[in-house]
Amino acid sequence: MYKLEIELKRGHNLAVRDRGGSSDPYVKIKLGNKDVFKSKTIHKNLNPVWDEKTTVIMDSLSEALHVKVFDYDFAVQDDFMGSAYLNVESLEQQRSIPVTLVLKDPQYPDQDLGTLELAVTLTPKDSPIEERRDSMQREVKTYRWRPYVNKTMLLRRSWKRSTKQQQSMRLSEMHRKSQLWRGIVSIALIEGRNLTPMDPNGLSDPYVKFRLGHQKYRSKCVPKTLSPQWREQFDMHLFDEIGGVLEITVWDRDTGRRDDFIGRYQLDLSALAKEQTHHLELPLEESRGHVVLLVTLTASTHVSIADLSVTPLDDPQEHREILERYSLRQSFSNLKDVGIVQVKVMRAEGLMAADVTGKSDPFCVLELNNDRLQTHTVYKNLNPEWNKVFTFNVKDIHSVLELTVFDEDRDRSADFLGKVAIPLLHIRNGEQKSFTLKNKELTGPTKGVIYLEIDVVYNTVRAALKTVVPAEQKYIEEEPKVSKQLLQQNFNRVKRFIMVLISYGTYINSCFEWESAQRSIISFVLFVVVVWNFELYMLPLALLLLLVWNYIFSSSRETGDMSMEAMFEWEDEEEDKEDKDSEPRGFMDKLYAIQDVFISVQSALDEAASYGERIKNTFNWTVPFLSWLAITAFCLATVLLYLIPLRYLVLAWGVNKFTKKLRNPYLIDNNELLDFLSRVPSDVQVMQYRELRVDPGQSPNKRKRTNLS
């Protein structure tokens, strides 16, 4: 037995993996097939300094240590930055030896990926030096790493006699504790003042990046201004009871080249009092200007990971307390706390084999907006059993719970195995269901089935009020790319919506043309009666009657779903390859400009088509909760317009609009109608959220044919 002490010092000239010309490197060390160490992540640095130590117990010196470097990317797969082997046999024992490892990529051996500096000390386990050390330190060190790591591995001699199941239980408990956040940081980004001009026109196109630990958020870009008004609100998680440091950086967006850095500020959250809102005007370092924020620190509740034997909603007393907390009597006590959702992840069957051995090492990741938890890994199994219970806070009842199954790969980033998306309003409490896994785009089936039992408890009044405020945005979403297929798809969606309007216009014109005498007579009488007796309250009343009509005669929705499924058949296409770096710079600038135009058109088509489909789906009762909410709003509008003269309502609306900024200078403005429509799924989302009921033993190609037939 040998004890190898490793001190990870620093890295030099590491590889660039991020778009900004930098990387977020961390180091993993493997012994055989087991990870024995994982360093912290150093953000935005190609010459990182770690100064971390670890100890590895080795049975023999014949096996080399495999040292790998990765670039950390939030919510996507980490990028490989190089690896090297440390030959332990050649080390001199009982003295510290400096080691420089040259990083290489086996697929591209000629690339220069930088170096790592280490200091290693090899000591026999039964040596006098080691015995004295053991007498002073009997406990094996553990390491608390950042959340969402795939696993945590410590080597002890006694582990050789333990089973893989016992190891998995220990790793699961350590992994559970590292994921749970202890508080919420609510941030409202209000404005910037007197920023530094970075463009030749004397202005800037500023946006702000926030980073708290591994979490990142990027604001929208406000073009051509030195005093931008962002008015954005988002939440981040606090994993440290004390607080943490929130890093704020301001950037100027430039098309076709690297964005310009304007300034930064590091906010120490431990200095802020909890449970109260702080108005902060932060001066930027290394530059002029200020950033105005509203920051609130609150404690988190109902976030947990447990075994099936310990579940909040299965405990009668706790269940009663939860029902009381979200009862109608408590509707206005805490408007931000809409409800809770409990997810029991039982098992999966028939997963795809991702390893060369014909097996996989699956684990499951659960995401609800920006909340993210995951199970432990079950090794070498295509039918894993996790038997874990996850509890989330519900801040918006229109959120979608996403579960993704990955294969843990020791040599590179995790492999995708399958995914399901479940809107919270589609959940039936207490029902254990099997969900067929889908591909990454959620457009077709893949191999495998996952068994879940989900319960959601929420307050209806809070959920309704939350519907008309801006929805929570993802921290950082993948930037859109030019796609001919997606552009054509969005164009077809807008075209279908316009064709529906044309068909209605044709029908009305047919009444004028007397193509059907009976229809034209009825239309003429109805027109005269409505115009002669028209009052403004009849407008929402007509929309109300349309909703009721579609609710009564909603049997045609099933056939409509089938036709919509046929319209949204997507074929997977590879992304266009990037242009070569050797092309002329002038041509590249033009290419970037054309790309921005295509992305703008593509996004505009998507937005136009989505809102048209959402209006249609509101009246088609696609989401009954939202349709009932629309009925309530129409009833209220009808009564108000009937009882109150229009001039008074317009006057009240105008006074509210004119005085809103005076009453609350830092109010984040919103459009209630657009916020409501943002909760209604488009036809694309309806297809993505639909459950696939197929035999898990079928092949993916056969499943696709079965679902389309």
N, C-alpha and C positions, 0 to 999 in steps of 0.2 A: 504493500500500500504506500502511496505517495501523496503528498500534499503540495499542490501547485498554487502559489500566490501570484495573482496577476494584477498589475496596476496599469490601467488604461490611461495614458497621459494625454495625447493630442493627435490630431491628424493634420496633414500638410497637402495642400493643393488637391483637394478631393474633387470628384466629378460634379459637373453642373447638371442638375436634374429638374429644376423649376424654371418656369418661364421668365422669372425676373433675373436670371443669371446666377442663381445661388442654389443652395440645398438646405434641407433640415436633417442632418445626418444623425444616425444612432448605430450602435455596434451590437451584434449578436455573436456569441461564442458557443460552438457546439463541440461536444465530445461524443463521438460515435453518432448515434441517432437522437441524442438528447441535447436540448438547449440548456446550458448551464449558467448563462449570464446574458443580461440585456442592459445596455447603458441608457441613460437619459438622452433625450433629444435636444440637440443644440440647433436653434432655429437660425436660418439665414446666415450660414457661416461655412466657408470652404476650408477654414483652418481652425476647426473646433478644439476646445480644451475641455476634457472631461474630468481628469483627475479622480477616477473612480477605482475602487479596489474590489476584488472578489477572490474567493478561494475555491479550488476544485479538488476533490478527492479522486485519485486515479488508482485503478487496480494494477495497471502495468504501464510501461512507457512506450509500448509499441504503436499506440494509436495517437495520431497527431490531432491537435486542436484546429478546428476550422473557424476562422474569424471572418465575419461578413459585415459589410456596411450597407445600410439602406437609407433612402431618403423618405422621411415621413410625410404622408399626404393624408389630410383629414378626409374621411368618408370615401376615399378611393384607395386602390391598392398602392402599397409603398413601392418605390422604384429601387432596383438593385444598383449599387454603386461600386461593387467590387468585392473581392475576397482574397484570402491568403491562408496558408497552412503554417502552423507553428510546430516544428518537429521537437518533441520533448526529449527524445533520446540523446540529442546532442548537447543538452544543457548541462552545465556544471552545477553540482548540487550544493546546497546550503550557502549560497551567496546570490545577491541580487544582480541580475544580468540585464542590461539594456538591449532591447530588440527593436529593430525597424522592419516592418512588414510592407512589402510592395504589393499594392492591390492590383488585381487583374480580373478581367472578365473572360471566362473560358471560351465564350463564343467570339470574342474580339480580343485576342491575346496581345495585339500590337497597341492597343489604346493605353494611354497614360492616365491612370485613375488615382494617382496620389499614393501617399504612404501613411502608416500608423506607427506611433511610438508607444512602446510598452516597456515595462520593467517586470521581470518574472523571477520568482525564487522557488526552486524545487527542493523539497525536504522529504526524506524518508519518514513514513508515519511513525516508526518506532525509534527514531533517533532521540538522544537526550534533549536536543533543542525543542523537538516537537512535544516531548513529554512535559517539559516545563510549560510550554504554551497551553497544552491541553488542560493542565491543572489549574490554569488561570481562567480559561474560557471553555466551558463545557457546552454551552448552547450554540447551536448552529445559527449563523446569521441569516436573516431573511431580508428581502429587499422589497420596498414598496415602490412599484413603478407606476407610470402613468396609466390611466384607465384605458380599457379596450384592447389591451395586449392579448395576444392569442392564448398564452399560458405563462405560468411562472414555474421554473424548475430549480430545485435545490437537490444536490447530491449528498447523501449520507450513506455510510456503510450499511446501516440497517435497512436501507431501501432495497438492497439487493435481495432481501428475503421477503419483501412485501409484494403483493400482487398488483397487477395493473389497475384493478378496480380500486384498491386502497389509495394508490397514487392519484387516480382521477378524483377521488373524494377530497384529498388534501388540496390539490390544485384548484378544484372547484370552489372551496371555501376561501382560499386566498384571492382567487379571481373575483369572487362575489364582492368582497370587501373593497377591492380596488376600483370597482365600477360606480358605486353609489355616491351621488353628490349630496352635500350637506346643506346647500343653500342655493338661492337664485339671485343673480345680479340682473336687475331690469335696467336697461340703458335706453334713454331717449336722446338720439343725436339731433340737436336742434339746428345749429347753424355754425358757420365759420365767419371770422371777422378779420378784415385787413390782411389777407394771405399774401404770400410772396408771388409776384407774377413770374411764370415760367415759360410762356409762349412769346413769340416775337410781337404779337399784337398788344402786349402789356397786360394780358389776362392769363387765366389758368382754367383748366377743366378738372376741378378738384373732386376727389373721393377719399374716403377714410377707411382704413383697415384697423380692425380690433383683434387682439389676440390675448386670450387668457388660458395659459397652459397649452393644451392641444387644440383648443377651440378657436375658430377664426370666423370673423364676419366682415363682409365688405359692403359698404354703402353704395347707393347709386351715384353716378357721376353727374354733376351739375355743370353744364358747359359754359365757358366764357364768362367767368365771374371771379371776383376776389372776396366776395361776401356771400357764399352759397347758403341756401336754405334747404337742408336735407329733410328734416321733420320725419325721422324714422325711429321706430321703437323695436327692440329685440331683447331677448333674454339669453344669459349665459349661466353655466353651472359652476358652483363653487365646490371644489373637492377638498379644500383645506378649511378647517374650522376657523383658523386665524383670518384668512382672507386670501390674498394673493396680489400679484402685480398685473394690472391691466395695461397692456402696451397699445398705444394709440399712434398710428402713423398716417400722415396726410400725403397724398400723391396727386400728381398731375397726369392725366391720361393723354397719351400720344399714340396715334394710329401708325402702325408699321414699324415702331421702334420702342425701346424700353421706356416705361413710364418714369417721369421725373419725381424725385423725392423732394417734398416740401418741408416737412418737419415732423417731430415726434414728441410724445409726452408719455411718461410712465406714471400711472396712477396707483398708489398703494391703497388697496381696498381695506386693509386692516385699520387704517386711520379713520374710516367712515363708520358712523353709528348705524346700527341695524334698525330695520322696521321704520325708516323715515326717508323721505326723498331729499336728495342733496342737489342744489343748483350749483354747478361748477363751471367756471370760466377758466380754461386751461391754456396757459401760454405755451406756444410751441418752442421746443429746444432747436437749436441750430438754424432758426429762422424766425421771422416776425409772424405775428398773427395769433389769434386765439380760436379755440374750439369750445362751444357751449354744449354742455351735457346736463341731463337729469339722471341721477343714479340712485337706485333703491336696492338695498340688500334685505332679503327676506329668507326665512327658514323654509326648507322644502319639506313636504309631507307626502306620504303614500308612495314612496319610491323604494322598492325592495326586491330582493331575490331570495327565494326560499324553496325548500323541498315541498313535495306534494302534501306532506303531513302537516305543514304549517302554512296555512293560507288565510288571509284576512277575512275574506267573504265566507269562508266555511266555519269560522268561529261565530256562534250565534250572538254572543254579546257584542263583538266587534261589528258584526253585520248590522245589528240594530243601530249602533252608533253611527255607522256610515249612512244608513238610510235616513236617520234623523238629520244628519249634517246636510244632506242634499234634498230634504223634503221641501215642499212649497212654503212652509212657514219660515224657512231659513233662506228664502230666495234672495234677499237683499243684504245678507250679512257679509259675504265675501264674493263679490261679483267675478273676480278672476278665477276662483276655484270652481270650475264647472262640474267636475266629477272625477271618478277614478275608473280605470280599466284594469282588470286582472286577467292575465294570459297564462294559461297552463300549457306548456310545451311538453307534450307527452313523448312522442317518438316520430320517426320517419321510416318509410319502407321503400325499398326498390330504388335507392339513390344511384346516381351515375358513378361509375368507377373512374376515379381521376388519377390514380396511381398505377404504375406499371405492374404492380402486384395484383391488379384486379380489384382492389379495395379503395376505400377513401377514409379520411380522417375528418369527419364532418363536425361542424359546430354551427349554431344558429344565431343570427344577429336580429334583434328586434328594434325597430325605429318608429317613433311616434313624433313627427315633426323633427325637432332637434334633440329629443331624448333618445338615447341609444344604450341598450344593454345587450348582453350576449350570454349564451350558455358556455359550458365547458366543452372540451373536445373529446369525442369518443373515437378511439383509434382503431383503424383497420376494421371498419364495419360499414356495411351498406344498409343496415337496418338499425340505426342507433336509437337508444333510449336515453333521453335527457331527464325527464320527470322533474322539471323545474317550474316554479311559479314566479311570474314577473308582474309587478304592479307599477303603473304609471299614473301621474296626475293628468287629467284631461283639462286642457285650457281652451279647447275648441272642439265641440262635438262633431264638427264636420271634418275632422282630421282623419287621416288614413293610416292604419297600422300596417307597416311593411315588415315581413319576415323573410330573411335571405339566408339560405344555407350555403356555406362555404366548405371547401376542403382545405384543411391546414397543410401547407407545404413547407417543409423545413428549409428548402433551398431557395425558395422565391416566395412571392406574394401568394396569398390564398387564392384558390381556384373557385370560380362560381359554379354552383351545382343547381340552384333553382331559387325561385322567389314567388311570394304571394303578396297581394295588396288587399286589405280588408277595411273598407270604410266603417267607422265606429257605428254609424246608424244602421248598418246591415247586420249587426251582431244580435244573435238570439241567446239570451243568458242561459247558462247551465247546459248548453247543448254541445256535446263533444262531436266534432266534425272532422272529416278528412278533406284536405285541400290539395289538389293537384298542383305541383310546382310548375311555374312558368319560366320563360326565358327572361333575359334582362329587360327587354322592352315590354314585357307583360302582354305580348301579342299572341303567343302560342305556347303549347305545353312542352315541358321537358320531362326527363325521367324522374320519377319519385313522387311520393305522397307524404304529407306531414299531417299529424293528428294534433288538434288543438281544442281547448275548451276556453272560451272567452266570456267574461262577464263585464258589463259596463253599467255603472250607476251614475246618473247625472241629474242635475236640477234643470227642469224644462225652461224656467224663466231666465236663468243665467245663460243657458244655451241660446235662447232666442235673442237676448240682448247682445251676446257675443257675435251673432251673425252679421250685425250691421256695423262692425268695426273692422279695421284692416286685419287680414289674416297674417299669422306668423310666417315669416320667410325663413328659408333655409340659411344657415350661416354663410356658406359659400357654395354656390351651385356651379356646375361645370359650364364653362363659357360656350355659347352656341357656335356651331360650325356650319359652314356652307354645305348643304346637302341637296343635290338635285332631286332626289326622291322625296325629301321632306317638303321642298318648295312646291313640287307638283302635287303632293298630297294636300297641303294647305290651300293651294289654288282650287283644287277640286272641292274641298269643303266649302269654301266661299261660293263657288259656282253652284253647288247644290242648294245652299241657302237662298241665293238669288233666284234660282229656278223655282223654288217654292213660292217666293213672292210673285214671280211672273205668273205662276199657275193660278194664284188667288186673283191677280189682276185680270187674267183671261176669263175666269169664272164670273167676275163682276161685269166685265164687258159683254159676256154672253147674255146677261140679263137685259142690257141696253139693246142688244141686237135681236131680242125676242126669238132666240133659238128654241126656247121652250116657253110656250104661252103661259102655262100654269106657273112656272117658276118666275117669269117676268111680272105677272100680275101680283103674285105674293110679294115680290121684292118692291114693286112700286107702292103698294099699300103700306108696307112696313116702312119704307123711306118717308112717305108723307106723314105717317103717325109719329115717327121718331123726331123728324125735323120740327114738326109743329109743336111738340111737347118737350123738346130737349131741355134738360137741365144738366149742369156740370156733374152732379152726383151720379148721373147715369153712366158716365165713362168707367169709373171703377166697378160699378154694378155689372156692366157688360163683361168686364174681365173676370169678375167673380162668377158669373153664369158660365163663362167658358171653362173655368176650372171645374165647376160642378159637373158640367156636361162631360168633360173628359174623365172625371172620376167615375161617373155612372157607366159610361161606355168605354171602359179602359181595356176591354178584352182584346182590342187590336194591337196592344203594346207588344205582345209576344211576337206577332208576325213582323212588327216594325223592328224589333231587336234582331230577328234573323236577317232581315234585309240590310240592317246596319252592319251586322257581322260580315256579310259578304262584301260590303263596301270597304271595310277596313282590313283587307288581306294585305299584309306586308311581307315582302321578301327581304331577307337579310342581305345587305350589301356592304362590302368593305368600304371603309373611308378612303377618300382619295389620298394618294401619297403626297407628302410635303415636297414642295419645290426644292431643287438643289440649291445649296448655299452659294454655288459658283455663278449663279445667274446674275445679270447686271442689277445693281441696286435700284436704278431708276425703274426698271420693270417690276421689281419687287414692291416698290412704293405704289405703283399703279395697281398691282395685284391686290395689295392690302386694301386700297380704296374701293376696288370693285367688290372685294369680299365683304366690306362693311355695308355696302349698298345691298348686296344680296341678303345679308343677315337681317337688315332692317326690313326689307320687303317680306322676307320669310316670316319674321316675327309679327309684322303687321297683319299678314294674311292669317296667321295662327290666332292672333287675338280677335280679329274680326269674326272668323269662323267660330271660335269658341264662344263668344258672347251671343251670337245668333243661336247656336245649339243650346246654350244654357237657358235662354229665354224659352225656347221650344220645350226643353226638358222640365222647366218649372210648370208649364201648363199640362205636360204629359204625365205628371205625378211620378217622375223618375225617382225623386227623393220625397216621400210623403211628408216628412217633417217640414221641409221647406215649402211644399205646396200648402200645407195647413197654415204655415206662417204667412204665406201670401194671402190666403183667404182672410185671415185675421186682419191683415193690413188693409185689404180692400173693403172689408166690412167697416172698419174704423173710418177709412177715407169717405165711404159712402155716407155714413151717419154725419160726419163733420161737415161735408159739403151740402148735405140736406138741411142741417140745422143752423149752420153758421154761414153768413154771406161770404162770398169769395174774397171781397176786398179785405175783410178782417184777417182771413187766413194768409193772404199775400202780404199784408202789413206785418203780421207776426213773423212770417218767414224772413222778410227783409230786415226787420229789427234784429232777429237772431243772427243773421249773416253779418250785419254791419257791426254788431257789438261783440261777436265771438272773440275777435282778436284783442279787444279791450278788456274783456273779462278774464282771459287767460292768454297772455302773450306767448306762452310756449306750447300752446295746444297744437297737436298734430292733426291737421285737417284731413277729412275723409269724405267720401261720397257713399252714403248709406245704400243706395241702389246698386252701385257697382260692387260694394263689399258683399251685399246679399248675393248677387249673381256669381261672385267669385267662389261661393260655396256650392253652387250647383255644378255638377260634373258635366263636362262636354261629352260629345259622343265618343271621343277617343278615350276619355277616362272611364266612361261606362263600360267600354269593351275591356279595358285593363282590369277593372275591379270585378268583372264577372267570374264566377266560380266555374271551373272545368270539372265536370263529373265524368271521369273516364276510368277505365281499368288500369291500375298501376302497373300491370304486367305487360301492357302494350308498349310497342316501340314508339318513339317520338313521331316518326313519319306516319305510322298507322293512326296514332292519336289525332294528328292534324287532319287527316282525311275524315276520321269519325266526327270531329267537332264541326267540320265544314258541311257535312252531309245533312 
